[in-house]
């Protein structure tokens, strides 16, 4: 098992296994402000609120989050390469990343739970299931409780996004990216630097292609399928699940790009490369989430 510090050189603190405590940092506060502005800007943009300033607020939040990531990563990389991290820090990093991925599992679990509740309970009730026969007979007698819900009770019509085409291509792309990332990991463990750099770069590029194709898919959905956020509960769940996943793919690609830049600078050894492993864990998690999305959102 490799350690979280990325250089075999260790300071006195690391060699004596003391726990390194970094200086107070303002990066978490800046990150919190950035996330608030992103949420506010995204909501204002979608809802056409705040006198049309939503896109500018959103861009400001994105800029601040990129600034935060740049500064925070710089500080952590400097500490790591300075040999300040010990085996105790290694355990802390691993536990922290594990709990972070667990929180992401719960995050997507909430959205999948909402999807299952809507499909299995809410929509059938609107169609008169269980003891709700009067709902269908009196309120919406022409409503058909099928999924995907392409015609809402108020008459809003849309078309479902099928699995063939861009969704299938993106599935193949993400599965391929997991393979290339695994090859890169094996290359790192065998100290094959050129092979490591090549396959890690291919992984990042595949992530970029995925995000691009998802944007093309959204344009197709809006203009040709009338599938939008306001197109009833099907549009809501479709864009919430796939959109948040796209954000996670973007973040994962950024993390792996930073790792790739560090590889070019000669960082990491076969024994010490937890930053690489953390990015790989996150990327494989994102891939698994997409497989669930592809099955439950596009196929079933």
N, C-alpha and C positions, 0 to 999 in steps of 0.2 A: 504494500500500500504506500503510495507516494505522499509526501508531505505538502502542506499548503504553501510553504515558502518555495520560491521558484529558482533559487540559486543555492548551490551546495555550500557556499561560504556562509558561515554563521558567526554572529558576534558573540561576545561574552554572555549576553543575555540569553541568546538562543542555546548556546552550548551548556549553560547551567540550567536550562529548562525553566527559566523565569517567564512569567506571563507579561508580555509587552502591553502596556496601556498607552494608546496613542493620545496625542494632545487633543483638546476640545476642538471640534470642527463645526463650521457653519453650513457644510454641505447638506446635511439632513433637512435643515430648515429651508434652504433654497429649494431642495427637492419637493418638500411639502407645498411650498408656494407654487412651484411649477405645476404640480399635479392638480392643485386647486384651479389654476388658470386654464389648464387643459380641459378639465371637467366643465368649468363655467363656459369656456369658449365653444366647446363641442355642443353643449346644450343650447346655447344661444344661437349657434349656427343652424342646428337642426330645427329649432323652434322659431327661427327668425325673430329673435328678441334683441334687446339692448341696442336698438336703433341700427341694426346691421353691423355692429362692432364685433360680433362673435368670431369671425375668421381671424381678426387681428389679435383678439385675446388668445385664441387657440394657438396662433403662430408664436406669440410671446411666450406662452407656456412651454411649447416645444423647444424654443430657443433656450429657455432657462434650464430645461431638463437636460439638454445636450451640454450646456455649460457645466451643470452639476456633475454629470457623468464624466466629463473630461477632467475636471479638477479632482474629483474623488478618486477616479482610477489612477491619476497621476500620483496622488499621495500614497495610495496603497502599493502601487508598483515600486515607488521609491523606498518604502519601508521594506517591502519584500526583498528587493535586490540589495538592500543594505544589511541583510542578514538579521533583522530584528525579530523574526518569527521563529517560535520554538515548536516542539511537538505538541505542546498544550494548545498553542494557537492553531495548529493543524486540526486538532479535534474540534475546536470551536468553529473553525471555518466549515468543516464538513457537517457539523450539526446545524449550523446556521443555514447552509445551502439546502440541507435536507428539509428543514422546517419551512423554508421559503417555497420549495417545490410542493410541499404538503399544503401550504396555504393556497397555492395556485390550483391544486386539485380540488380544494373546497370551493374556490372561486368558480371554476367551470362546473363543478358539481351542482352549484346553485342554479346555474342557467340550464343545465340539462334537466334538473329537477323541475324547473318551471316548464320546460318543453314537454316533459312527460305528463305533468299535471294538466296542461292545456289539451294535449292530444287524448289522454285517457279519461279525463274527468270533465273538464270545462266544456269542450266542444260537444261531447255526447250529451251533456245535460242541456245545452242549448237546443239540441235536436230532439229533446223529450225523453232521454234515457232516465232510468231510475224512477223517482217519483215526480219528474218534471214534465209530464205529458202536456200540461197546460201551457208551458213555455213555448213549445213548438206549435200547438194548435191555435193559440190566441195571439201571441206576439209575432212569431215568424213562421207562418204555416208552410211557406215555400222553402224554408231553410233546409239544406242537406248537410248533415253532420259528417263530412268526409275530411280526411287529411291527405295532402295539404289542403287547407281551407282557402280555396281560390275564389270563393264567393262568400262574403261575410253576411251576417244577418241584415245589415243595412243596405246590402246590394253592391258593395264595393267589389270589383272584379280584378283579378290578377292572373298570372300564370306561374306555375311552379317551375323552379330551377331543377332540371333533371341532372342525374349523375354523369351522363355521357358528355364529352366535350371538355371544356376548361376545368370543371371539378375533377374529372378523371386525370387529366394532364397534371394538375397540381398535386394530386395524390401520388402519382408516379415520381414527380419531381422531389417531393419531400421524402419519400421512401429511399430514393437514390441518394439524397443528401445525407441521410443517416448512414448509408453504406460508405460514402466517401469520408464522412467524419470518423467512422470506425477505422478505416484504412489509415487516416491521418494519425489517429491515436496509436495504432500499432507501429507506425513509422517513428513516432516520437519515442516509444518504449524501446525501439531498436536503434535509436539515434540516427535515423535516416532523414537528415534535415531537408534535403531537396524534395523528397517524396512527401514529407510532412507539409512543407509549404505549399506544394502543388495541390494536394487533395484538400487541405484546409481552405485554400482559395476557391476551389471548385465548390465546396460546401457553401461558402458565403455567396457566391454567384448564383447558385441554385436557389438560395433563400431570396435573393433579389428578384429572380425570375418569378418565383411564386407570388410575391407581393405584387409585381407588375400584372401578372395574369389575373390576380384577384381583382385588381382595379378595373381591368378590361371586363371581367365578369359583372362587376357592379354597374358599369356603364350599360352593358347589354341588358341587365335586369331592369334598370330604370327606364331606358328608352324603348325597349322592344317587348318586355314582358309586363310592364306596369307594376313591377315588383319593387315596392318602396317601403320605407319605414311606416308610412301611414296607410299601407295596404292591408290593414287588419292584423290579426295576431300572427299570421304566418309570416308576413313581412317583418314584424317586430322580432320574432324569434330568429328568423334567418339572418338578419343583419346584426343582431346583438351577438349571436354565437360566432358567426364567421368573421365579423368585424373585430371583436376582441381577440380572436385567434390570430388574425392578421397583424394586430398590434404586437402580439407576443412573438410572432415570427420576425417582425421588424427588429424588436429588441434583441432577440436571439442572434440575428444576423449581425447587429452592431457589436454584441459581445464577442462573437467569433472573429469579426474583422479586427477588433482590438487585439485579440489573442494572436491573430495572424501577423499583425504589425510587430508584436513582441517576438514572434518566432523569427522574423526577418532581422531583428536586433540581436539575436542569439540567446534570448531568454529561454528558460526551461531546460531541464535535463531529464533523462529517462527515470531518474529517481524523484525529482522534485518538479511537479507540474500541475498542482491542484487547480490553478486558474484555468488551465485547459480542460481539466476534468469537470469543473463546475459548469463551464460553457457547454460541454458535451452533454452533461446530465440534463441541462435545461433544454437543449435542442432535441434530444430524444423524447423528453416529456411533451414538447410541442408537437412532435410527430405523432405520438400516441393520441393526443387530443384530436388531431386532424382526422385520424382514422375513425374515431368515434363520431366526429362530425359528419364525415362522408357517409357513414352507415345510417345514422339517425336523422340527419337533416336532408341529405340528397337522395338516398336510396329508399328508406322506409317511409 
